[in-house]
Each structure stands twice: as structure tokens, then as C-alpha cells.
Amino acid sequence: MGVASTCPICRKPTDSVNNVDFPFCSERCRLTDLGNWANEKYVISEPVIDESLPGQNEPDESQP
């Protein structure tokens, strides 16, 4: 049982069972995506944690 999806680069159908480059359809699309990250075409617009809020980075001691 695998996961079916479309390639995020070219939108061709792909699946996790038959494709070693999943979620991409090919090595070419996988390398294109890697190049996009390396060339800063993709950015993360906001931090996951707002570091300006006090206590945001401290572990919750009430949980075991």
C-alpha cells in the first residue's frame, strides 16, 4: 500500500511504491527542487516559533 500524489515540480502522477524519487516523478524533478532551495527560490516566510514571546521556547514542566 503506497501513497499516490502528483509531482510538485511538473504535476505528473507519482506514487511511493513504484517511484524511488517520491514525492517527485523523477530524479530530474527532485534535483530541480533541490536547486530551487539552493538558489533561495523557496523561503520560509515566518518562524514557526515567535521568539519575541516570553516562555515560548521553554519546555512545559506541567507535562510528564
N, C-alpha and C positions, 0 to 999 in steps of 0.2 A: 504494500500500500504506500503510495507516494503522494507528493504534493504537486498539483498542476498549477501552472501560472503562465504569465506572459513575460518575456524578457524585458527588463526595464529600459534597455537601450533601443532595441529595434521592434519590440512588441510582438515577436513571433512566439507561438506557443512553445512551452518547455515543461519538463516535469523532472522531479527529483530522482526518479527510478532510472530513467534512461539517459540522463544527462549529467556528466561529472562536473560541468560548469554551472550547474543550477545555483542561483536563480536565473542565470544568463543562458542563452541558447547556444553559445559557442565561446571558444577561447577569445576570439576577436572582440566580442561584446564585453567579455569580462575585463580584458585589457583596456578597452576604451573607457570603461567605468573607472578603472584604476587610474588611468591618465587624467580623467576629469577631476578626480580627487587631488592628484599631484599638482595639477595646474590651477587648483583652487576655483574650479568652476562650480563646485558644491561648497556650501558653507552652512554651518550650524548657526542660525540667527540669534538664538538666545541660550544662555546657560541653563542646564537642567535644574540647577540649584541656585537660588538667588543668594549670593554670598553677602549681600548687604543686610540681610535679615539676621538678627542675633539668634543663636541657638539652632539655626538651620543645619549646621554641619556637625552638631553634637549628637551622639547616639542617644536614643530614648532609653533611659535607665529604668523606666517602669515596666518594660517588657523583658521577660526572661531570656 
